[in-house]
Amino acid sequence: MSAGTETAPKPQRNARRIGGGILRTKTGLVGVVLFILTSVVALLGRYVAPYGPYDSLGIPGAAPGNGHLVGLDFIGRDVFSRLLYGGRSTFILAGLATVVTYLIGASIGLVAGYSRSKIDPILMRGIDILISLPALLVILLLVTAFGGTSLVLVIATSLVLLPGVARIVRSATLEVSTRGYVEAAVARGEPTRTLLLREIFPNITGVITADLGLRFSWSIILIASVNFLGIGIQPPTADWGLMISENRVVIASDPLAVVGPSIVLAVLVVAVNLIGDAYVRQLDRSSASS
Amino acid sequence: MAISPDVLPVVPATAPKAQKGGKSAPRAVAWFVLKRVAAALLTLLIVSILIFVCTSVIPGNAVTVILGKSGTPETIAALEAHLGLDRPLYLQYFSWLSEMVRGNFGSSVVAIAQQQPDTSITKSIADPLANSLILGGITALLLIPFTLLLGAIAGIKADKPLDHIISMPTLVAAGLPEFVTGALLIYIFFTQLGILPPVSLVSPGASPLSSPKILILPVITLLTVAVGSGVRQVRLGMIEVLQTDFVQFARLNGIRERRVLIRYGVRNAIANSVQTIAQNLQYLVGGIIVVESVFAYPGVGVYLVNAVLARDTNKILAASMILAAIYTLINIFADLLVVFLVPKLRTELA
């Protein structure tokens, strides 16, 4: 591709600097450490669990002791082992939901922002309808209609999260597509697909990634909430959200059965938010300096 | 700070008559209100279709709930005919819609199945709705002053210790799922301190206001999440306003800092905060679904979750539509309030 009169900026050159910048801020470092810790527990914890997640081992709601670090749950299963088992599904589903959110949301935003035709208002009004209902209500309705399977949970969660992505990407696309290098590419006669993927998309990645952390933490919260309400993952599966709900009956005798999963979930969400926050600060700093 | 030349208005030799369309500001506002209300009604109509389709995707849903596994093809067909489920979907939708706008939400299929004497949803949802409005109302009354006050202070003291004392905890609080916050609060105030009940049970027919103690933890839970996210935005709005020219000029004119902050800063930041507050109130509509479930508080949220678990389609429809309507109402109200609070917008509408 020959150089036009104006060369496109290279946003990627900052990526590594921003990544390093996150680790240099105090909150970012804390976030990264906590995130690695909780994700290791969520993804690999099951391989070091002392007991099986479904083994009934003693008196329901027994306090910690007897080799049970966090006590026994409401039907006598080892809470510590279930904690090690219970993070993976939420973690993976929330990750998938975030990916789907960005794939669909960014596509809608790109097309709507670049089309300059009737497609734009049609897509955006559709998006408006999605946010005219509370997020959790949309998920509850979809689960009612199609069942609480993993697939439905992922799609429902991305449906409520993608309007934000679509809007951000649309306005960024609108702005970028008037720049000289895009118009130069249009003049060169590049096909629309190449235009969108090679000229516009690389230049809006900063805007897209700015709220990645926020959306991942929302996915975790929404999916964990659905599990907590008993509408998502079904017992006896070990899941942090579901464990908090189930073990409320033994909160007097073994409070750690409720507090344990609450704390790991809280740490995970806070860690994701801290990283996201540090990332946005770095992004601001690098765009201010360049 | 200097005024750049392009800020100064260029007065044309012959000023064109302003508002050539002949629309005066009050009429423009009335037109705006009308358009906004119409748009909201249209949204609700589309939402009602979506909700209706969602609850009727699985055919024979209500019938299988009533008959269980004992249904034979004949009894299923007879019951479908009795409930009107054998008609085309759009006819079912229109009869449901026309009943609903008259305040009749139909019969609970679970209640029919259990042969309860009273199957009316309109009756069974009245108390939960009142309970939810009490919970949401109290939270909203506390939410607004807390958000504005903490946000304004954090904004005025941006990057000073007081800002960090406010901003860090709210960042954490805003990010936590409601049921985690609720569970931790139960642990502190029930398990450890033993001063507040872990569940907020209300006997049927009684008002939660008769035992205010049960409302404390649900309200705090909702507040923590909502105030947390609101404070961040009010803080940013305040910082923005304090950097504007008119605040700088007020300071340069020697107006006392207190007066600058209150008359020029806070007053202008409040207009920006209306949308933030509206978002937080809208958040409450979804938030009560989880918070009510945490504390077993008998509101619309718990009603909805139970209906979903029991696959009681008419109850799901009723609760969803009520929540959607409240959600939309808050949105319109905020839009209108902004227009009345910011005079500039009124003339821009014209």
Boltz contact constraints between the chains, C-beta under 6 A:
constraints:
  - contact:
      token1: [A, 129]
      token2: [B, 46]
      max_distance: 6.0
  - contact:
      token1: [A, 132]
      token2: [B, 43]
      max_distance: 6.0
  - contact:
      token1: [A, 132]
      token2: [B, 47]
      max_distance: 6.0
  - contact:
      token1: [A, 133]
      token2: [B, 324]
      max_distance: 6.0
  - contact:
      token1: [A, 134]
      token2: [B, 285]
      max_distance: 6.0
  - contact:
      token1: [A, 134]
      token2: [B, 286]
      max_distance: 6.0
  - contact:
      token1: [A, 134]
      token2: [B, 327]
      max_distance: 6.0
  - contact:
      token1: [A, 135]
      token2: [B, 286]
      max_distance: 6.0
  - contact:
      token1: [A, 136]
      token2: [B, 286]
      max_distance: 6.0
  - contact:
      token1: [A, 136]
      token2: [B, 289]
      max_distance: 6.0
  - contact:
      token1: [A, 137]
      token2: [B, 320]
      max_distance: 6.0
  - contact:
      token1: [A, 137]
      token2: [B, 323]
      max_distance: 6.0
  - contact:
      token1: [A, 140]
      token2: [B, 308]
      max_distance: 6.0
  - contact:
      token1: [A, 141]
      token2: [B, 54]
      max_distance: 6.0
  - contact:
      token1: [A, 144]
      token2: [B, 308]
      max_distance: 6.0
  - contact:
      token1: [A, 144]
      token2: [B, 316]
      max_distance: 6.0
  - contact:
      token1: [A, 145]
      token2: [B, 54]
      max_distance: 6.0
  - contact:
      token1: [A, 145]
      token2: [B, 57]
      max_distance: 6.0
  - contact:
      token1: [A, 217]
      token2: [B, 175]
      max_distance: 6.0
  - contact:
      token1: [A, 221]
      token2: [B, 177]
      max_distance: 6.0
  - contact:
      token1: [A, 224]
      token2: [B, 177]
      max_distance: 6.0
  - contact:
      token1: [A, 225]
      token2: [B, 177]
      max_distance: 6.0
  - contact:
      token1: [A, 225]
      token2: [B, 290]
      max_distance: 6.0
  - contact:
      token1: [A, 228]
      token2: [B, 179]
      max_distance: 6.0
  - contact:
      token1: [A, 229]
      token2: [B, 293]
      max_distance: 6.0
  - contact:
      token1: [A, 229]
      token2: [B, 305]
      max_distance: 6.0
  - contact:
      token1: [A, 231]
      token2: [B, 308]
      max_distance: 6.0
  - contact:
      token1: [A, 244]
      token2: [B, 179]
      max_distance: 6.0
  - contact:
      token1: [A, 244]
      token2: [B, 183]
      max_distance: 6.0
  - contact:
      token1: [A, 251]
      token2: [B, 191]
      max_distance: 6.0
  - contact:
      token1: [A, 255]
      token2: [B, 187]
      max_distance: 6.0
  - contact:
      token1: [A, 255]
      token2: [B, 191]
      max_distance: 6.0
  - contact:
      token1: [A, 258]
      token2: [B, 183]
      max_distance: 6.0
  - contact:
      token1: [A, 259]
      token2: [B, 187]
      max_distance: 6.0
  - contact:
      token1: [A, 262]
      token2: [B, 180]
      max_distance: 6.0
  - contact:
      token1: [A, 262]
      token2: [B, 183]
      max_distance: 6.0
  - contact:
      token1: [A, 262]
      token2: [B, 184]
      max_distance: 6.0
  - contact:
      token1: [A, 265]
      token2: [B, 180]
      max_distance: 6.0
  - contact:
      token1: [A, 266]
      token2: [B, 176]
      max_distance: 6.0
  - contact:
      token1: [A, 266]
      token2: [B, 180]
      max_distance: 6.0
  - contact:
      token1: [A, 269]
      token2: [B, 175]
      max_distance: 6.0
  - contact:
      token1: [A, 270]
      token2: [B, 172]
      max_distance: 6.0
  - contact:
      token1: [A, 270]
      token2: [B, 175]
      max_distance: 6.0
  - contact:
      token1: [A, 273]
      token2: [B, 175]
      max_distance: 6.0
